[in-house]
Amino acid sequence: MIDIRFVRENPDAVKASQRARGDSEELVDQLISADEKRRSALQAFEDKRSEQKALSKSIGKAPKEERAGVMERAKAMADEVKQLEAQSNQASEDFTALMFQLPNVIERDVPQGGEDDYEVLKHVGTVRDFADEGFEPLDHLDVAEGLDAVDMARGAKVSGSRFYYLKGCGARLELALLTMAADQAQENGFTLMTTPTLVSPAVMAGTGFLGKHSDEIYYLPADDLYLTGTSEVALAGYHKDEILDISDGPLRYAGWSSCYRREAGSGGRDVRGIIRVHQFNKVEMFSFCDPEQARDEHRRFLAWEEEMLHKVELPYRVINTAAGDLGSSAAQKFDCEAWLPTQNRYMEVTSTSNCTTFQARRLNIRYRSERGSSPVATLNGTLATTRWLVALFENHQQPDGSLYVPQALRPYLGGREVLEPVAARR
């Protein structure tokens, strides 16, 4: 959630953010009204309770003949206090419900609009000309099956559509990629963690994932737990209800976990292969930092993501995501998108979000400062995920069906320079 004082003092800025997102401006007015009612109801309750306490104390001092009347007034006032307390609690609940509906206020340089209104910040690398090399590229699944690296049919047989097995060099390639990401994270001061993939409703809501896109999340009603779609959730909850010491700089964690997404809103998009699946693995960066350093930290996260893309030798572009395509917790998000030759388009492989103090306010995470304690800023960013294999299979395929291994990955694959096609065992 955002600071209600900021909403009170800057309603036009919050409304402008809502317009840019394509969300309701009316919500801002409703929230300000609910805040006024909440504060008014609380004041009325506290005033009456103070009056009641004073009256109760006066009972023993009242003349004997007046004591019964004072006790009667005190009893009536106690009922009034209970009524005012109930009204105050209800006003507080109404206010909180509206606060949880309001998304983060976007940063000043975020483009307005929806999914297609992003700003391209740069292109990096050279898109490979397969025609000049004299062959038609295969899509990632055909390349992977030629290497006996993926088994979609048996994944569907065991678990249903959009599940799969990585096998042989496919499993090793994913492990190599994630291990390289983990090494890079540790080299840059991140603490590597394997995280829980089941979290409580309080933590899931605290990170902002139980809003518009809650249908994307797997829920286990018997346990009242959610399966996470990113280790961001567990990492954000790691310091819930704590006051942090960030005097020596941001606290940075890298979470390695399996991730689960229902893909409820994806329709028929990317149903072939492993582009859009229900389960995958990921290494995710997360930072708790001083809010004044959050924009700089965000740029560092983007640079670390680009460093990984350079290592796997993929052509990519960086986009500044439009406001209407941001999650509720993000004030700004940069995506890195790798080139996908068989679809003649760019495909998202990483994203990094600056959530400012939005998540920390919900999760009650603060840091010590000269002003006492204040909400910390949180940021997240993907370093590597299973989806990267799609871009690797397509961009690094060779005419004979083999796969070129980028130099940085070779030490993680026993020095292998090429993965050779094999006859799949059926």
Salt bridges, closest charged atoms under 4 A:
ASP3 OD2 - ARG5 NH2 3.31
ASP3 OD2 - ARG361 NH2 3.72
ASP23 OD1 - LYS212 NZ 2.60
GLU25 OE1 - ARG19 NH1 3.01
ASP29 OD1 - LYS15 NZ 2.94
ASP35 OD2 - ARG8 NE 2.49
ASP35 OD1 - ARG38 NH2 2.55
ASP35 OD2 - ARG39 NE 3.47
GLU51 OE1 - LYS48 NZ 3.35
GLU80 OE2 - LYS48 NZ 3.62
GLU107 OE1 - ARG295 NH1 2.72
ASP109 OD2 - ARG295 NH2 3.28
ASP109 OD2 - ARG299 NH2 3.69
GLU115 OE2 - ARG269 NH1 3.79
GLU133 OE2 - ARG128 NE 2.71
ASP139 OD2 - ARG272 NE 2.49
ASP142 OD1 - ARG272 NH2 2.92
ASP148 OD1 - LYS167 NZ 3.13
ASP151 OD2 - ARG154 NH1 2.81
ASP241 OD2 - LYS240 NZ 3.00
GLU242 OE1 - HIS239 ND1 2.74
GLU263 OE1 - ARG276 NH1 3.37
ASP270 OD2 - ARG276 NH2 3.55
ASP270 OD1 - ARG345 NH2 2.98
GLU284 OE1 - LYS282 NZ 3.00
GLU297 OE2 - ARG252 NE 2.79
GLU297 OE1 - ARG300 NE 2.85
GLU306 OE1 - LYS122 NZ 2.97
GLU307 OE2 - LYS311 NZ 3.68
ASP335 OD1 - LYS333 NZ 2.96
GLU337 OE1 - ARG317 NE 2.60
GLU394 OE2 - HIS140 ND1 4.00
